[in-house]
Amino acid sequence: MAALYQEGSIQGKTVVITGATSGIGAIAARRLAQMGARLVLVARNRRRGEKALAELAGLAPGVAHGIHYANLSRLAEMKRVGAEIAAAEPRIDVLINNAGSLFATRRVTEDGLERTFATNHMAYFVLTHCLRERLIAAAPARIVNTASDAHLRERLDFADLQSAAGYRFRAAYGRSKLANILFTRELARRLAGTGVTANCLHPGFVATGLGQRDSPLLGIAVRIVMRLRAEPAESGAETIVYLASSPEVAEVSGRYFARCRPATPSREAQDDAPARRLWDESARLAGLEIPGS
């Protein structure tokens, strides 16, 4: 991995990352800390959060890493933690939207949003909006969104974004990952000229805890498949670190990457019309008035 970017390229920079208490997010956070970055974590579980923070402190003694807690499936929590981070951090050099989950059954949040859509897409959208000015203040800055090739066979049904007409967990997950790519595409367009780039990635089929806390049966199935097919989580974290730090992509924006190289997403993921429509619908659902929306 070291051959792909300069070790000092993120030294002293502030990186906000969600989903960094386990899996690829935890590995990416540790690697960035070793490279000299200051990490600000967003976590849901305090026990795992404190453990992750202690690990970062051990890797980079004297660096004031930080942590904020929120349930990123709830709009009020997304907005609260975004406001807290914006108040605490005058400049943010990198935002890594990585938290995500897979749910066996359909449930809606207190906001009336299906959990997969809320956690995997809306949290990216709202947190990025809350931290936009802090990223612009630090320009050149970067936004990195973890997507997946699970999007490849999916399309967004704007008449049923919350999967009320029928729920299949793999389809709901794939649509949320398509939303990540479309969001990145539209975000890059809107950030043009600000000095802030936005890119997304497929981390590969890696061994993580995805889907294993929601349902015992789903957890068993996921673990079996991972034992047979999954790559080490370290390989999934590699592209996150690359997009967050490499000089090679300092001026690249709106692209989809896999294995630290540009990749081609589905035709649907390359369409500006659903990207703009998803942006407008997301702003409406979040109750946000975004200039230019």
VOBA-1610 file (N, C-alpha, C; in pm, whole numbers, padded with zeros to 5 digits, always signed):
BEGIN
Met+00082-00121+00000Met+00000+00000+00000Met+00086+00126+00000Ala+00202+00122+00064Ala+00285+00241+00075Ala+00330+00292-00061Ala+00340+00202-00159Ala+00386+00244-00290Ala+00284+00328-00364Leu+00161+00331-00315Leu+00055+00399-00387Leu+00042+00546-00352Tyr+00103+00589-00243Tyr+00091+00728-00203Tyr+00210+00768-00117Gln+00231+00896-00105Gln+00340+00947-00024Gln+00301+00943+00123Glu+00390+00889+00206Glu+00360+00871+00348Glu+00324+01001+00419Gly+00385+01111+00381Gly+00362+01236+00453Gly+00246+01318+00403Ser+00171+01265+00307Ser+00070+01346+00239Ser-00048+01384+00327Ile-00066+01319+00442Ile-00179+01351+00529Ile-00132+01389+00669Gln-00005+01412+00683Gln+00054+01448+00811Gln-00011+01575+00867Gly-00061+01567+00989Gly-00116+01685+01057Gly-00256+01724+01014Lys-00318+01649+00924Lys-00451+01685+00876Lys-00560+01621+00962Thr-00676+01684+00964Thr-00790+01635+01042Thr-00883+01554+00952Val-00910+01431+00994Val-00993+01339+00919Val-01113+01299+01004Val-01233+01327+00956Val-01356+01282+01021Val-01399+01154+00952Ile-01427+01048+01030Ile-01464+00920+00972Ile-01577+00855+01050Thr-01675+00805+00978Thr-01784+00729+01040Thr-01758+00580+01021Gly-01814+00499+01110Gly-01798+00354+01097Gly-01655+00309+01116Ala-01586+00368+01213Ala-01444+00339+01232Ala-01414+00259+01358Thr-01517+00195+01416Thr-01491+00114+01535Thr-01476-00034+01501Ser-01496-00070+01375Ser-01479-00209+01334Ser-01456-00214+01184Gly-01417-00330+01134Gly-01404-00352+00991Gly-01307-00261+00920Ile-01341-00231+00794Ile-01250-00153+00711Ile-01232-00011+00764Gly-01335+00044+00827Gly-01323+00178+00882Gly-01221+00185+00993Ala-01219+00086+01081Ala-01121+00082+01190Ala-00980+00069+01136Ile-00962-00016+01035Ile-00830-00035+00977Ile-00783+00092+00907Ala-00874+00157+00832Ala-00838+00281+00764Ala-00800+00389+00865Ala-00876+00399+00974Ala-00847+00501+01076Ala-00710+00477+01138Arg-00678+00353+01170Arg-00548+00323+01229Arg-00435+00355+01132Arg-00456+00321+01006Arg-00352+00347+00905Arg-00330+00498+00888Leu-00437+00574+00883Leu-00424+00719+00868Leu-00358+00781+00991Ala-00387+00727+01109Ala-00321+00777+01231Ala-00172+00749+01226Gln-00135+00632+01177Gln+00007+00598+01164Gln+00077+00690+01065Met+00002+00742+00968Met+00059+00833+00869Met+00063+00977+00918Gly+00012+01002+01038Gly+00023+01135+01097Gly-00103+01216+01099Ala-00217+01158+01058Ala-00343+01231+01060Ala-00401+01235+01201Arg-00483+01335+01226Arg-00562+01342+01349Arg-00703+01295+01315Leu-00752+01194+01385Leu-00880+01132+01355Leu-00990+01183+01447Val-01105+01210+01388Val-01227+01241+01463Val-01329+01135+01424Leu-01361+01047+01518Leu-01449+00934+01491Leu-01594+00970+01519Val-01684+00910+01443Val-01827+00914+01474Val-01869+00770+01496Ala-01915+00741+01618Ala-01949+00604+01655Ala-02084+00599+01723Arg-02141+00479+01727Arg-02269+00459+01795Arg-02250+00394+01932Asn-02160+00298+01941Asn-02140+00221+02063Asn-02023+00277+02144Arg-02050+00316+02267Arg-01946+00381+02348Arg-01832+00286+02383Arg-01862+00162+02412Arg-01755+00069+02447Arg-01659+00051+02329Arg-01714+00026+02211Arg-01628+00011+02094Arg-01561+00142+02058Gly-01630+00253+02081Gly-01573+00383+02050Gly-01452+00414+02137Glu-01463+00389+02265Glu-01351+00416+02356Glu-01233+00325+02326Lys-01264+00199+02289Lys-01156+00107+02252Lys-01083+00156+02128Ala-01159+00200+02026Ala-01098+00250+01903Ala-01013+00373+01930Leu-01064+00463+02014Leu-00990+00585+02046Leu-00860+00552+02119Ala-00864+00455+02210Ala-00744+00414+02282Ala-00640+00354+02188Glu-00687+00278+02090Glu-00595+00220+01991Glu-00526+00329+01910Leu-00601+00431+01872Leu-00542+00541+01797Leu-00441+00617+01882Ala-00474+00636+02009Ala-00381+00705+02099Ala-00251+00628+02113Gly-00260+00495+02114Gly-00141+00413+02123Gly-00055+00420+01998Leu-00119+00438+01884Leu-00046+00446+01758Leu+00019+00582+01738Ala-00044+00687+01791Ala+00006+00824+01771Ala-00003+00901+01902Pro+00085+00872+01996Pro+00082+00941+02126Pro+00096+01092+02108Gly+00018+01166+02184Gly+00028+01311+02180Gly-00064+01377+02080Val-00128+01299+01993Val-00222+01354+01896Val-00361+01355+01958Ala-00431+01468+01947Ala-00562+01483+02012Ala-00674+01427+01925His-00674+01294+01909His-00785+01231+01837His-00914+01255+01915Gly-01026+01255+01845Gly-01154+01282+01911Gly-01261+01184+01870Ile-01374+01187+01940Ile-01485+01099+01907Ile-01617+01165+01943His-01717+01140+01861His-01854+01186+01885His-01945+01065+01868Tyr-02056+01066+01943Tyr-02147+00952+01940Tyr-02282+00992+01881Ala-02335+00904+01795Ala-02464+00930+01734Ala-02519+00803+01670Asn-02650+00795+01664Asn-02719+00690+01589Asn-02746+00747+01450Leu-02668+00704+01354Leu-02675+00764+01220Leu-02791+00713+01137Ser-02886+00646+01198Ser-03009+00613+01126Ser-03118+00716+01152Arg-03093+00812+01241Arg-03192+00911+01279Arg-03150+01050+01236Leu-03239+01120+01169Leu-03206+01252+01115Leu-03163+01349+01223Ala-03232+01351+01336Ala-03196+01443+01443Ala-03054+01417+01493Glu-03017+01290+01500Glu-02882+01254+01545Glu-02777+01292+01441Met-02810+01270+01314Met-02719+01311+01207Met-02690+01461+01216Lys-02796+01539+01233Lys-02781+01684+01238Lys-02709+01728+01365Arg-02743+01665+01477Arg-02678+01702+01604Arg-02528+01677+01598Val-02488+01556+01555Val-02346+01526+01555Val-02272+01609+01451Gly-02339+01638+01338Gly-02278+01726+01239Gly-02253+01864+01292Ala-02350+01917+01366Ala-02335+02050+01426Ala-02226+02050+01533Glu-02218+01942+01612Glu-02115+01933+01716Glu-01975+01931+01655Ile-01958+01853+01550Ile-01827+01846+01486Ile-01791+01979+01420Ala-01888+02040+01353Ala-01863+02169+01288Ala-01824+02275+01390Ala-01886+02270+01510Ala-01852+02367+01615Ala-01714+02342+01673Ala-01673+02216+01677Ala-01545+02181+01739Ala-01427+02189+01643Glu-01454+02176+01511Glu-01346+02169+01413Glu-01357+02283+01312Pro-01271+02384+01323Pro-01279+02495+01226Pro-01241+02455+01084Arg-01160+02348+01074Arg-01117+02298+00943Arg-01123+02146+00944Ile-01173+02090+00835Ile-01174+01944+00818Ile-01111+01915+00683Asp-01003+01840+00685Asp-00930+01813+00561Asp-00990+01697+00482Val-01041+01597+00553Val-01099+01480+00487Val-01222+01435+00565Leu-01329+01408+00493Leu-01448+01345+00551Leu-01464+01209+00485Ile-01466+01103+00566Ile-01485+00967+00515Ile-01620+00916+00565Asn-01717+00908+00475Asn-01848+00851+00507Asn-01839+00701+00482Asn-01831+00624+00589Asn-01806+00481+00575Asn-01908+00395+00648Ala-01978+00449+00747Ala-02071+00369+00826Ala-02183+00314+00738Gly-02217+00189+00761Gly-02326+00130+00684Gly-02369+00000+00747Ser-02485-00048+00706Ser-02534-00174+00762Ser-02626-00244+00664Leu-02656-00369+00698Leu-02742-00456+00619Leu-02847-00512+00715Phe-02974-00501+00680Phe-03081-00540+00771Phe-03166-00650+00709Ala-03190-00755+00786Ala-03264-00871+00736Ala-03410-00839+00708Thr-03468-00755+00791Thr-03611-00723+00777Thr-03631-00573+00763Arg-03742-00536+00702Arg-03773-00395+00684Arg-03828-00334+00813Arg-03766-00227+00855Arg-03818-00147+00965Arg-03796+00000+00927Val-03881+00085+00978Val-03865+00227+00951Val-03819+00297+01078Thr-03746+00405+01060Thr-03698+00484+01172Thr-03809+00577+01220Glu-03781+00652+01324Glu-03878+00749+01376Glu-03908+00858+01274Asp-03823+00870+01172Asp-03844+00969+01066Asp-03926+00912+00950Gly-03964+00784+00960Gly-04038+00720+00853Gly-03950+00672+00739Leu-03820+00661+00763Leu-03726+00615+00661Leu-03690+00469+00684Glu-03681+00393+00575Glu-03634+00256+00586Glu-03489+00258+00635Arg-03454+00169+00728Arg-03325+00177+00798Arg-03204+00173+00707Thr-03207+00089+00604Thr-03092+00080+00514Thr-03071+00212+00443Phe-03176+00268+00389Phe-03170+00396+00319Phe-03123+00506+00414Ala-03177+00506+00536Ala-03141+00610+00634Ala-02994+00601+00673Thr-02949+00482+00708Thr-02812+00464+00758Thr-02708+00476+00649Asn-02734+00413+00535Asn-02633+00402+00431Asn-02629+00520+00335His-02741+00591+00321His-02742+00707+00231His-02766+00839+00302Met-02875+00850+00375Met-02910+00978+00434Met-02804+01029+00531Ala-02739+00940+00604Ala-02634+00983+00696Ala-02518+01047+00621Tyr-02482+00990+00504Tyr-02379+01050+00420Tyr-02422+01191+00378Phe-02545+01200+00331Phe-02596+01325+00276Phe-02600+01434+00383Val-02658+01404+00498Val-02676+01506+00602Val-02544+01546+00665Leu-02459+01448+00699Leu-02332+01482+00763Leu-02244+01564+00670Thr-02243+01528+00543Thr-02164+01605+00446Thr-02214+01749+00438His-02345+01766+00436His-02402+01901+00433His-02359+01980+00557Cys-02365+01917+00674Cys-02330+01986+00799Cys-02183+02029+00802Leu-02097+01952+00736Leu-01952+01979+00743Leu-01898+02046+00618Arg-01984+02081+00526Arg-01942+02138+00398Arg-01853+02260+00415Glu-01894+02354+00496Glu-01817+02479+00511Glu-01682+02454+00576Arg-01674+02356+00666Arg-01546+02324+00731Arg-01450+02260+00631Leu-01503+02184+00539Leu-01420+02125+00434Leu-01371+02233+00338Ile-01459+02323+00299Ile-01419+02432+00210Ile-01313+02520+00276Ala-01326+02539+00407Ala-01228+02621+00480Ala-01089+02557+00478Ala-01084+02426+00464Ala-00956+02355+00465Ala-00903+02325+00325Ala-00975+02368+00221Ala-00939+02333+00084Ala-00791+02360+00055Pro-00726+02266-00018Pro-00784+02147-00080Pro-00822+02041+00023Ala-00944+01990+00010Ala-00997+01891+00102Ala-01065+01781+00022Arg-01100+01671+00092Arg-01154+01555+00022Arg-01272+01493+00096Ile-01365+01439+00020Ile-01474+01358+00074Ile-01463+01221+00010Val-01467+01118+00093Val-01455+00980+00046Val-01579+00904+00094Asn-01654+00846+00002Asn-01776+00773+00035Asn-01759+00625+00002Thr-01784+00540+00101Thr-01775+00396+00078Thr-01904+00347+00013Ala-01893+00300-00111Ala-02007+00244-00185Ala-01984+00093-00197Ser-02025+00033-00307Ser-02006-00111-00326Ser-02051-00150-00466Asp-01994-00260-00517Asp-02044-00309-00645Asp-02176-00383-00630Ala-02229-00386-00508Ala-02365-00438-00487Ala-02468-00354-00562His-02427-00236-00609His-02520-00147-00680His-02547-00192-00824Leu-02468-00283-00876Leu-02462-00305-01020Leu-02594-00345-01084Arg-02679-00418-01014Arg-02804-00464-01075Arg-02925-00384-01029Glu-02900-00272-00963Glu-03011-00200-00902Glu-03044-00069-00973Arg-03167-00025-00953Arg-03215+00105-00997Arg-03293+00166-00882Leu-03296+00298-00877Leu-03375+00365-00773Leu-03518+00382-00820Asp-03611+00344-00735Asp-03753+00367-00761Asp-03794+00488-00677Phe-03805+00602-00740Phe-03833+00724-00664Phe-03975+00727-00609Ala-04059+00638-00657Ala-04194+00627-00601Ala-04194+00539-00476Asp-04082+00471-00450Asp-04075+00381-00335Asp-03933+00371-00282Leu-03872+00484-00248Leu-03737+00483-00194Leu-03727+00411-00061Gln-03839+00398+00010Gln-03838+00336+00142Gln-03877+00187+00138Ser-03882+00130+00020Ser-03908-00014+00004Ser-04038-00060+00069Ala-04140+00024+00067Ala-04268-00011+00129Ala-04343-00115+00046Ala-04321-00116-00085Ala-04395-00206-00172Ala-04342-00349-00167Gly-04224-00367-00111Gly-04164-00499-00103Gly-04019-00484-00059Tyr-03976-00568+00035Tyr-03842-00554+00091Tyr-03761-00682+00072Arg-03648-00668+00007Arg-03547-00773-00001Arg-03416-00710+00044Phe-03353-00768+00145Phe-03240-00698+00207Phe-03124-00675+00111Arg-03099-00769+00021Arg-02988-00748-00072Arg-03018-00636-00170Ala-03143-00627-00215Ala-03181-00520-00306Ala-03178-00385-00235Ala-03227-00381-00111Ala-03225-00255-00035Ala-03082-00208-00013Tyr-02993-00301+00016Tyr-02852-00266+00035Tyr-02791-00217-00096Gly-02818-00291-00204Gly-02764-00251-00334Gly-02812-00114-00378Arg-02940-00084-00353Arg-02992+00049-00388Arg-02928+00158-00303Ser-02899+00128-00178Ser-02834+00229-00094Ser-02692+00257-00143Lys-02626+00156-00196Lys-02491+00175-00250Lys-02495+00249-00384Leu-02599+00225-00462Leu-02620+00305-00583Leu-02642+00451-00544Ala-02719+00472-00438Ala-02741+00609-00390Ala-02610+00675-00350Asn-02518+00599-00289Asn-02387+00655-00254Asn-02313+00706-00376Ile-02319+00631-00486Ile-02246+00670-00607Ile-02312+00790-00673Leu-02444+00789-00680Leu-02515+00903-00739Leu-02496+01029-00655Phe-02498+01013-00523Phe-02472+01126-00434Phe-02333+01182-00459Thr-02234+01096-00471Thr-02097+01140-00496Thr-02088+01217-00627Arg-02156+01167-00728Arg-02154+01231-00860Arg-02210+01372-00853Glu-02326+01387-00791Glu-02389+01519-00781Glu-02313+01610-00687Leu-02260+01553-00579Leu-02181+01632-00484Leu-02058+01690-00552Ala-01989+01609-00630Ala-01870+01657-00701Ala-01905+01772-00795Arg-02018+01760-00862Arg-02061+01867-00953Arg-02085+01997-00876Arg-02150+01986-00760Arg-02183+02104-00683Arg-02062+02164-00611Leu-01959+02083-00588Leu-01839+02132-00520Leu-01733+02184-00617Ala-01758+02173-00745Ala-01661+02219-00845Ala-01622+02364-00819Gly-01493+02389-00816Gly-01443+02525-00793Gly-01420+02559-00648Thr-01457+02471-00555Thr-01439+02500-00412Thr-01307+02449-00358Gly-01242+02361-00431Gly-01119+02299-00381Gly-01146+02172-00302Val-01271+02129-00298Val-01308+02005-00228Val-01347+01901-00332Thr-01285+01783-00325Thr-01318+01674-00417Thr-01408+01573-00346Ala-01479+01493-00425Ala-01563+01388-00372Ala-01550+01265-00460Asn-01512+01154-00401Asn-01500+01028-00473Asn-01557+00915-00389Cys-01590+00804-00455Cys-01644+00689-00383Cys-01571+00563-00426Leu-01599+00454-00357Leu-01522+00333-00382Leu-01600+00206-00353His-01557+00102-00420His-01598-00035-00388His-01483-00096-00309Pro-01505-00134-00183Pro-01394-00187-00103Pro-01359-00332-00131Gly-01439-00398-00215Gly-01421-00541-00237Gly-01511-00619-00143Phe-01517-00748-00165Phe-01596-00833-00075Phe-01504-00873+00040Val-01514-00800+00148Val-01419-00817+00258Val-01488-00868+00382Ala-01409-00927+00470Ala-01460-00983+00595Ala-01485-00872+00696Thr-01612-00838+00719Thr-01649-00736+00817Thr-01768-00787+00897Gly-01820-00703+00986Gly-01936-00740+01066Gly-02067-00700+01002Leu-02066-00666+00874Leu-02186-00618+00806Leu-02299-00718+00817Gly-02414-00672+00867Gly-02533-00753+00874Gly-02537-00854+00986Gln-02433-00861+01068Gln-02424-00966+01167Gln-02481-00928+01303Arg-02522-00803+01321Arg-02580-00763+01448Arg-02732-00754+01443Asp-02788-00760+01325Asp-02931-00741+01309Asp-03011-00869+01326Ser-02961-00978+01272Ser-03035-01103+01272Ser-02938-01220+01289Pro-02962-01311+01385Pro-02874-01428+01402Pro-02862-01511+01276Leu-02975-01533+01207Leu-02972-01614+01086Leu-02894-01547+00975Leu-02918-01416+00958Leu-02842-01342+00856Leu-02695-01343+00892Gly-02664-01326+01021Gly-02525-01327+01065Gly-02455-01457+01032Ile-02523-01570+01054Ile-02465-01700+01022Ile-02439-01711+00872Ala-02538-01671+00792Ala-02523-01679+00647Ala-02407-01592+00598Val-02399-01471+00651Val-02291-01380+00610Val-02155-01438+00648Arg-02143-01494+00766Arg-02015-01550+00809Arg-01973-01668+00723Ile-02070-01752+00684Ile-02038-01866+00598Ile-01986-01818+00463Val-02057-01722+00403Val-02014-01670+00273Val-01877-01603+00284Met-01855-01530+00391Met-01727-01462+00407Met-01612-01561+00421Arg-01635-01670+00493Arg-01528-01769+00506Arg-01491-01828+00370Leu-01589-01840+00284Leu-01565-01900+00153Leu-01506-01802+00052Arg-01547-01675+00059Arg-01516-01583-00051Arg-01443-01455-00012Ala-01450-01414+00113Ala-01407-01279+00148Ala-01256-01261+00146Glu-01216-01140+00111Glu-01077-01098+00120Glu-01052-01041+00260Pro-00926-01028+00302Pro-00898-00964+00431Pro-00950-00821+00433Ala-00996-00777+00550Ala-01049-00641+00562Ala-00945-00536+00526Glu-00816-00568+00547Glu-00710-00473+00514Glu-00715-00430+00368Ser-00751-00522+00279Ser-00755-00486+00138Ser-00869-00389+00109Gly-00979-00399+00184Gly-01089-00305+00166Gly-01056-00166+00214Ala-00975-00158+00320Ala-00937-00028+00374Ala-00838+00045+00284Glu-00768-00031+00202Glu-00660+00028+00121Glu-00710+00140+00031Thr-00823+00120-00035Thr-00872+00222-00127Thr-00923+00344-00052Ile-00979+00326+00067Ile-01020+00441+00148Ile-00899+00528+00178Val-00792+00465+00226Val-00670+00540+00260Val-00612+00607+00137Tyr-00613+00537+00026Tyr-00562+00593-00099Tyr-00638+00720-00139Leu-00770+00713-00137Leu-00850+00830-00177Leu-00838+00944-00077Ala-00813+00912+00048Ala-00801+01015+00151Ala-00666+01085+00148Ser-00565+01020+00090Ser-00429+01072+00108Ser-00343+01084-00015Ser-00371+01009-00120Ser-00277+01004-00231Ser-00275+01132-00314Pro-00155+01183-00345Pro-00144+01297-00436Pro-00196+01265-00577Glu-00199+01136-00612Glu-00244+01097-00745Glu-00389+01137-00772Val-00469+01147-00667Val-00611+01179-00684Val-00648+01314-00623Ala-00548+01397-00602Ala-00572+01526-00537Ala-00672+01613-00613Glu-00676+01600-00744Glu-00764+01684-00825Glu-00872+01603-00897Val-00885+01477-00861Val-00986+01390-00921Val-01114+01401-00839Ser-01228+01412-00906Ser-01354+01424-00833Ser-01467+01361-00911Gly-01563+01305-00837Gly-01681+01246-00898Gly-01661+01108-00955Arg-01553+01040-00913Arg-01521+00910-00970Arg-01548+00796-00872Tyr-01554+00678-00929Tyr-01576+00554-00855Tyr-01449+00471-00867Phe-01399+00419-00755Phe-01271+00347-00754Phe-01289+00206-00697Ala-01199+00118-00739Ala-01187-00016-00681Ala-01040-00054-00689Arg-00988-00110-00581Arg-00847-00149-00575Arg-00754-00033-00612Cys-00789+00084-00564Cys-00707+00205-00582Cys-00693+00247-00728Arg-00790+00208-00808Arg-00789+00247-00949Arg-00930+00290-00990Pro-00941+00383-01086Pro-01074+00419-01135Pro-01146+00296-01190Ala-01274+00286-01162Ala-01355+00175-01210Ala-01482+00232-01274Thr-01553+00148-01345Thr-01674+00192-01414Thr-01796+00137-01339Pro-01879+00225-01283Pro-02001+00177-01217Pro-02108+00144-01321Ser-02225+00107-01275Ser-02333+00073-01367Ser-02376+00194-01449Arg-02449+00168-01558Arg-02501+00278-01641Arg-02591+00370-01558Glu-02673+00311-01471Glu-02762+00390-01386Glu-02682+00483-01296Ala-02568+00436-01248Ala-02485+00515-01157Ala-02414+00630-01227Gln-02414+00629-01361Gln-02349+00735-01438Gln-02449+00837-01493Asp-02573+00828-01451Asp-02680+00912-01505Asp-02701+01034-01416Asp-02684+01152-01473Asp-02698+01275-01396Asp-02841+01301-01350Ala-02939+01254-01426Ala-03078+01283-01392Ala-03119+01222-01258Pro-03099+01091-01233Pro-03132+01038-01101Pro-03042+01092-00992Ala-02919+01130-01025Ala-02830+01189-00924Ala-02889+01320-00872Arg-02936+01404-00964Arg-02995+01532-00922Arg-03128+01510-00851Arg-03206+01414-00900Arg-03335+01388-00835Arg-03316+01333-00694Leu-03218+01244-00677Leu-03190+01190-00544Leu-03145+01300-00450Trp-03064+01392-00498Trp-03020+01505-00416Trp-03141+01585-00368Asp-03228+01620-00458Asp-03344+01701-00423Asp-03436+01627-00326Glu-03456+01499-00349Glu-03543+01421-00261Glu-03479+01403-00123Ser-03350+01385-00119Ser-03279+01371+00008Ser-03288+01499+00090Ala-03270+01612+00024Ala-03282+01740+00094Ala-03423+01758+00149Arg-03523+01717+00071Arg-03661+01728+00118Arg-03686+01639+00239Leu-03641+01515+00231Leu-03660+01420+00342Leu-03588+01466+00469Ala-03473+01528+00452Ala-03395+01575+00567Ala-03443+01709+00620Gly-03529+01776+00544Gly-03575+01909+00586Gly-03465+02012+00578Leu-03380+01998+00477Leu-03267+02090+00462Leu-03288+02181+00341Glu-03259+02307+00359Glu-03261+02402+00249Glu-03118+02424+00206Ile-03082+02364+00093Ile-02944+02367+00044Ile-02937+02460-00076Pro-02852+02561-00072Pro-02842+02653-00186Pro-02817+02577-00315Gly-02892+02611-00418Gly-02875+02546-00547Gly-02958+02422-00564Ser-03027+02378-00457Ser-03110+02256-00469Ser-03239+02287-00542
//
